[in-house]
Amino acid sequence: MRIHFKKFAYLILASGIYLSAHATPADDFFRAVISDNPGAVERLIERGFDPNTPDAKQQRGLVIALREPSPRVAKVLIASPKTDVDAANGSDETPLMMAALKGRKEFVDQLLARDAAVNKTGWAPLHYAATSGQVEIMKLLLERYAFIDAQSPNGTTPLMMAAMYGSAEAVKLLLDEGADITMKNQQGMTALDFARRGNRPDAIELLSAAAARAPRAAKPAGGGRW
């Protein structure tokens, strides 16, 4: 039994040495990102590794660092001039979108300082901030001219996401800033429909009140039908 155990331990050790010897720089990079090892990331970049390299699942190092979170690695990657702060992963998520979703205002500030794109086609950072009710980050994005009625690939707006998943404060902010409550996505749903589907009485109340205040379209002269 003792001999078999020794053989088993040797096989584990040998396989570990083999894997380490055959690890690529990309393997080392993504391992360092996940374990939040900024020193290893810095050394790899200094040796010429491209920090924008995607992994096998088309994930980017900076997006992973913000998602995990690995804050020390995120700081190093954002600071590196070699990092493309707008490089999206396979789901078209940018670092700014992930930082907005996670409510990491310090990284939102750093990304904006590096001129990260506030607006983009499809899902945008404002959608992600609204989804998790990150009001302060939403204000920052709007100050940077984020398109308030940005439409996702299926026509969903930040207001719709805030109404179903975010907070009452996020809904109120978007309404106060002039978000269009009449817009519909490809399923024909308005923000109020999203709030009802999400069973969000606070959002329903805010949106219903906004709809009641909205000016009505004038009827044709003579009282004719549309």
C-alpha positions in Angstrom: 0.0 0.0 0.0 2.8 2.4 0.9 4.6 1.7 -2.4 1.4 2.4 -4.4 0.9 5.7 -2.5 4.5 6.7 -3.3 3.9 5.9 -7.0 0.6 7.9 -7.0 2.3 10.9 -5.3 5.2 10.7 -7.8 2.7 10.8 -10.7 0.9 13.9 -9.3 4.3 15.6 -8.9 5.5 14.6 -12.3 2.3 15.8 -14.0 2.5 19.1 -12.2 6.1 19.6 -13.4 5.1 18.7 -16.9 2.2 21.2 -16.9 4.3 23.9 -15.5 7.0 23.3 -18.1 4.5 23.5 -20.9 2.5 26.5 -19.6 2.3 29.3 -22.1 2.7 33.0 -21.2 -1.1 33.3 -21.7 -1.7 30.5 -19.1 0.6 32.3 -16.7 -1.2 35.6 -17.4 -4.7 34.4 -16.8 -3.6 32.5 -13.7 -2.1 35.7 -12.3 -5.2 37.7 -13.1 -7.5 35.2 -11.3 -5.2 35.0 -8.3 -4.8 38.8 -8.2 -1.1 38.7 -8.6 -0.1 42.1 -9.9 3.7 41.4 -9.8 3.4 38.4 -12.2 1.2 40.5 -14.5 3.7 43.3 -14.6 6.6 41.0 -15.3 4.7 39.3 -18.2 3.9 42.7 -19.7 7.5 43.8 -19.3 8.6 40.7 -21.2 6.4 41.6 -24.1 3.1 39.8 -23.4 0.1 41.5 -24.9 -2.4 42.1 -22.0 -5.2 42.3 -24.5 -4.8 38.6 -25.5 -8.1 36.7 -25.1 -8.3 33.3 -23.4 -10.0 30.2 -25.0 -13.4 31.6 -24.0 -12.7 35.0 -25.5 -12.4 36.6 -22.1 -10.0 39.6 -21.6 -7.7 39.9 -18.6 -9.0 43.3 -17.5 -12.7 42.3 -17.8 -11.9 39.2 -15.7 -10.0 41.2 -13.1 -13.0 43.5 -12.7 -15.4 40.6 -12.6 -13.6 38.4 -10.1 -12.7 40.9 -8.5 -8.9 41.1 -8.7 -8.5 44.7 -7.8 -4.7 44.9 -7.7 -4.4 43.3 -11.1 -7.2 45.6 -12.4 -5.2 48.6 -11.2 -2.0 47.4 -13.0 -3.9 46.7 -16.3 -5.7 50.0 -16.4 -2.5 51.9 -15.7 -0.6 50.0 -18.4 -0.4 51.9 -21.7 -0.4 48.5 -23.5 -3.9 47.8 -22.3 -6.8 48.6 -24.7 -9.4 49.7 -22.2 -12.1 49.3 -24.7 -11.3 45.7 -25.7 -14.5 43.7 -25.3 -14.8 40.0 -24.4 -16.8 37.4 -26.4 -20.0 38.7 -25.0 -19.2 42.3 -26.2 -18.6 43.4 -22.6 -16.0 46.2 -22.1 -14.1 46.8 -18.9 -16.2 50.0 -18.3 -19.4 47.9 -18.5 -18.0 45.4 -16.0 -16.8 48.1 -13.6 -20.2 49.8 -13.8 -22.1 46.6 -13.2 -20.0 45.7 -10.1 -20.3 49.3 -8.7 -16.5 49.8 -8.7 -16.5 53.6 -9.0 -12.7 53.9 -8.4 -12.2 51.8 -11.5 -14.8 53.6 -13.5 -13.0 56.9 -12.6 -9.7 55.3 -13.8 -11.1 54.0 -17.0 -12.8 57.3 -17.8 -9.4 59.0 -17.2 -8.1 56.8 -19.9 -10.9 57.8 -22.3 -12.8 54.5 -22.1 -15.8 54.7 -24.5 -19.0 55.7 -22.7 -21.2 54.9 -25.7 -21.1 51.9 -27.9 -23.4 49.9 -30.2 -25.6 47.4 -28.4 -25.3 47.0 -24.7 -23.6 50.0 -23.2 -22.1 50.9 -19.8 -25.2 52.8 -18.8 -27.3 49.6 -19.3 -25.0 47.8 -16.9 -24.9 50.5 -14.3 -28.7 50.8 -14.4 -29.1 47.1 -14.1 -27.5 47.0 -10.7 -28.7 50.4 -9.6 -25.3 52.1 -9.4 -26.7 55.7 -9.2 -23.3 57.5 -8.7 -21.8 55.7 -11.6 -24.9 56.4 -13.8 -24.4 60.1 -13.0 -20.8 59.9 -14.0 -21.7 58.3 -17.3 -24.4 60.8 -18.0 -22.0 63.7 -17.3 -19.8 62.1 -19.9 -22.7 62.3 -22.4 -23.8 58.7 -22.2 -26.8 58.2 -24.5 -29.7 57.9 -22.0 -32.0 56.0 -24.4 -29.3 53.6 -25.7 -30.8 50.5 -27.2 -29.4 47.0 -26.8 -29.6 44.6 -29.7 -33.2 43.8 -28.9 -34.1 47.4 -28.2 -33.9 47.4 -24.4 -33.0 50.8 -22.8 -31.3 51.6 -19.5 -34.6 52.7 -18.1 -36.1 49.3 -18.8 -33.2 47.5 -17.1 -33.4 49.9 -14.1 -37.2 49.3 -13.9 -36.9 45.5 -13.7 -33.5 44.9 -12.0 -32.1 48.2 -10.6 -33.4 50.5 -7.9 -36.0 53.2 -7.5 -33.2 55.7 -7.3 -31.9 54.6 -10.6 -35.3 54.8 -12.2 -35.8 58.3 -10.8 -32.5 59.5 -12.0 -33.2 58.4 -15.6 -36.6 59.9 -15.5 -35.3 63.2 -14.1 -32.6 63.2 -16.9 -35.3 62.8 -19.6 -35.4 59.1 -20.4 -38.1 58.3 -22.9 -40.8 56.2 -21.1 -42.7 55.5 -24.3 -39.9 53.5 -26.0 -40.6 49.8 -26.7 -38.2 46.9 -27.2 -38.6 44.3 -29.9 -41.1 42.4 -27.7 -43.2 45.6 -27.6 -42.4 46.1 -23.9 -42.1 49.6 -22.3 -40.2 50.4 -19.1 -43.5 50.2 -17.2 -44.0 46.7 -18.6 -40.5 45.7 -17.4 -41.4 47.0 -13.9 -44.6 45.0 -13.8 -42.9 41.8 -15.0 -40.2 42.3 -12.3 -42.9 42.9 -9.7 -41.3 46.3 -8.8 -44.0 48.4 -7.1 -41.6 51.3 -6.5 -40.6 51.5 -10.2 -44.3 51.0 -11.3 -45.3 54.0 -9.1 -42.5 56.2 -10.5 -43.2 55.3 -14.1 -46.9 55.5 -13.8 -46.6 59.0 -12.3 -44.2 60.0 -15.2 -46.7 58.7 -17.7 -49.5 60.7 -16.1 -47.4 63.9 -16.3 -46.5 63.4 -20.0 -48.3 65.6 -22.4 -51.0 64.0 -24.5 -50.9 64.0 -28.2 -53.5 66.5 -29.6 -56.5 65.0 -31.5 -57.1 66.0 -35.1 -59.2 69.1 -35.7 -62.9 68.4 -35.9 -62.7 65.5 -33.6 -62.1 63.0 -36.4 -60.6 59.6 -35.8 -56.9 58.8 -36.2 
